[in-house]
Amino acid sequence: MQMKKYPEIIRELREDRDLTQADIAKVLGTTQQVYSRYEKGLNEIPVRHIITLCKYYDVSADTILGLKTDIKR
């Protein structure tokens, strides 16, 4: 079984909650364009943004990084 990578995971977390990229960009204090690049895997996501997403979605960093497969919903 291939583990998902963080771009796919952060997109799924966002879509599962019916949020837009602009919504999450605002939470992170960045632009929609920058956040879009995270979801596409074009830019590495900074650790500070991973921490913010963990708190926002109430999941572990292991979940976002694809090291753990059980996403709390």
C-alpha positions in Angstrom: 0.0 0.0 0.0 1.4 3.3 -1.1 1.3 6.1 1.5 -0.3 9.4 0.4 1.9 12.5 0.3 1.1 15.7 2.1 -0.2 17.6 -0.9 -3.0 15.1 -1.4 -3.7 14.9 2.3 -4.1 18.6 2.8 -6.4 18.8 -0.2 -8.5 16.0 1.1 -8.7 17.6 4.6 -9.8 20.9 3.0 -12.3 19.4 0.6 -13.8 17.1 3.3 -14.8 20.3 5.1 -16.1 22.1 2.0 -13.4 24.8 2.4 -11.8 26.7 -0.4 -8.0 27.2 -0.9 -8.6 30.9 0.0 -10.2 29.9 3.3 -7.1 27.9 4.3 -4.7 30.5 2.9 -6.4 33.0 5.3 -5.9 30.6 8.2 -2.2 30.3 7.3 -1.7 34.0 6.7 -0.7 33.5 3.1 -2.2 33.8 -0.4 -4.4 31.4 -2.2 -1.8 31.1 -4.9 0.9 30.1 -2.4 -1.4 27.6 -0.7 -2.4 26.2 -4.2 1.3 25.5 -4.8 1.4 23.4 -1.5 -1.5 21.3 -2.7 0.1 20.8 -6.1 3.4 19.8 -4.4 5.2 22.6 -6.2 6.3 24.3 -3.0 7.4 22.7 0.3 5.0 23.6 3.1 6.8 25.3 6.0 6.7 23.6 9.4 4.8 26.5 10.9 2.0 25.9 8.3 2.0 22.2 9.1 1.6 23.0 12.8 -1.2 25.5 12.0 -3.0 22.9 9.9 -2.7 20.3 12.6 -4.4 22.6 15.1 -7.0 23.7 12.6 -8.0 20.2 11.5 -7.3 18.6 14.9 -5.0 16.0 13.4 -1.4 15.0 14.1 1.6 16.0 12.0 2.0 12.3 11.3 -1.4 12.4 9.6 -0.6 15.4 7.5 2.8 14.0 6.5 1.3 10.7 5.5 3.0 8.7 8.2 -0.3 7.7 9.8 -3.4 6.8 7.8 -6.2 7.3 10.3 -7.6 10.8 9.7 -10.0 11.9 12.5 -13.3 13.1 11.0 
